């Protein structure tokens, strides 16, 4: 196994967090794929390189538009950059929660979303909504979706109908920060990033918006973003 096929997380706790992230993704799609990017930041003057950061991108199908959930982890002894799309289920099996080692699965043909990730740079701050302000609005949306979907006759309750309803609800602007669609908050909630009292920040780059919390980030496209790069976004 080459160094590009094996990564070592800095501590085992991050391995457990990565596993939990993958488990949540697989609840939405048992055949989910994720895109991995591992890079080593430029070393400071007088310091040796070698360590790096891993970002794992997965799509949450919350209606027709969806959202990207991103989990990062620190790496020890990164030999060379890694950029590949793999099976989320195989990656979960490959994470050793005891040692923090990750044996990377073989690449797979990626879904369309994996070819267009948020850009690496160019992010500008938009706001810092408080969890206490967005959570009640989120829960109201969850209740509305459940009640309205249950009211649809079973013979009409198709995936297309449910996606249309989800898009209507989750595309609404967040009252505390109208630039942010409720879809981003919902995605952060279902993937486990939205914690009580966790500081939230929102940034924009072109047609992308990114909602960040200590546990990870969610990115959504609000418009076409020509020229958006495929690189590792600065998530923390």
N, C-alpha and C positions, 0 to 999 in steps of 0.2 A: 504494500500500500504506500503510495507516495504522500508527501506532505500535503499536496493539494487535495487528497482524498480523506484527510483526517484533520480535524480541528480540536483544539483543547481550550475549553472555557476557563476563565481565570479562577472562578470558584464554583463549587458544586451547586450552590444555591441558584445560580443563573441557569444551570442545566435543568433544575426542577422547574424554574419559571418558563423556560423555553418549552419543556414538555407540556406544561399546563396550557400554554398558548396554542400548541399544535392540537391538543385534545379538543379545545373549544372550536378551532377551525373545522376539525373533522366532524363535529356535531352538525354543522351546516352542510357539509359535502364529504361523504366518506371517500370519494375519489379525488379530493382536493390536491392541488399542486401548490408549491411555494417557490418563490425565487430567493436564492441566497446570494448575498454579496459580502465578501470578507476582504477588508483592506487594512493596510498598515498606515497610520497617520505619519506624516513627515516627522522625524525625530527632531527634538530641540537641539540647539547648538551644543556640542560636547556630549550628547547622549547617543547611545546605540539604538538602532531600530530593532524590529523583531516582533513586537506585540501588535495587536490590531483590534478591530471591532467587526462583529458579525451583525448583519441586518437580515432579518427574515421577513419577507413580504407575502401576505396571504390575502385573498379576496373574500369579503363577506357579502353574500348575495342578498342584500336587503332591498328587495325590489329589483327593477330592471337596471338601475344605475350601479348599485353596489358601492362598496367602499374598500379601501386598502388598509389593512391593519399591519403595523410594523413593530416587530420586537427586536431589540438590540441586545447584544451581550459582548463583554470584553473577552479578548482572546489572548492566549499566551503562546509565544513562539510561532507566529504566523510566518510560514516560509515564503509563500507567494500569494498574490490575490486570487480569490475564488469568485466566480460568477456563473451560477448554473441554476436551472429549474429542476426540482426533484419532487417526488411523491411525498406529500405531507405525512402519510402513514408510515412510509419507509424511513423517513427522517426521525419520526417519533421513536420507532423501534431502534434506531441507531444511536440515540442519546443515552449515554451512561450517566445516570444521576449520581452515582457514587464517586466517579473519578472526574466528571466533567468533560470526558472525551466524546467527540461526535465523529463517527465514521460516515462520511458523506455517501449517500446512495448515488447510483448512476443517474446521469441526466435523463430527463424525459422531454418529449415534445411539449413545450409550454402552451398554455391557453393564451388567447389574444392579449389579455390584460397584462401579462408578464413582460410584454414587449414595450410597454410604455409606463415607466415608473416616475415618481416625482423627481424633480431636478435636485442636483446636489447643492447648488448655491442659489443666491438671489432671493432668499426669503426675507420678508419684511414683517414686523409685528403688526397684528391687527387688534388684539385685545386679550384680556385675561378674565374670562367669565368664571364666576364662582360656581362650584358644584351645587351649592345650596340653591342657587337661582335657576340652574338648568334642569336639575333633577325632577322637580314637580312637573315641569313641562314635558319632560321625557316620559314620565309615568302616565301622564294624561294621554300621550300619543300611543303608548303600549295598550292602554285600556281601550282606546278608540279603535285601534286595529283589531283587537280581539273581538270586541262587540260587533263591529261592522262585518268582519269576516264570518263570524258565526251566524249573522243574519242573512248571509247569502245562501240560497237554496243549495243543497248538497250537489245537485246535478249541474249547477252553474259555477261551483267553487273550483275553478281550474287554476293552474299556476299563473296563467296570464291575467286572470281577474284579480288574484291576490297580489301579484306584482304591481298592477295598476293602482290598487288601493294603497300598497306600501309606498309607492312613489309619490302619491298624493300627500300622504301624511309626513313622510320623512324629508320631503323637499321643502317643507315650510321653514321659514327663517326662525332662528332662536331669538326670543324676545330680548334677552340680555345682550345679544350681539347679532343683529339682523344679517350681517354678512355671512354668518355661519349657518348652514342648513342643519336641521334637526337630525338628518341622517348620520352626520359625523358623531354627534353625541350618542345616538343609539348604538352605533358601531362600537364606540369606546366602552359602552356599558356591557354589551353582550360578549365582548372579548375579554372583559375583566380589567380594563384600564381605569374605569371611572370609580374611584374610591372616595369615601366621605372625606371632605376637607383636603383632598389632593389638589395641589396647585395646577391649574390648566392655563395653557397659553395657545394662542391661535396665530398662525403666520400664513402669509400668502406669497406665492411665486407664480406669476403668470396666471393660468387658469386653474391652479391647484390651491387648495386650502389644507392646512395641516393643524389638527388638534392634538396637542402633546400633553402627556401626563408623565409622572415619574415611571410608571410601569411600561409605557410604550406610546405609540402615536397612531393616529388614523388620518389618512389622506383621502380627499375627495376631489373630483374634478368638477368645477363649476362652469367651465367653458373650455373651448378648444385652447390648447396650450402649445402652439407651434414652437418647435425648437427645444421642448422639454427634454432634459437629459435622462439617461438611463442609470445614473450613478447612485451611489449611496447617499441618502439624505442625512443631514445632521439632525439627529432625532433627540439628542439629550443635551 
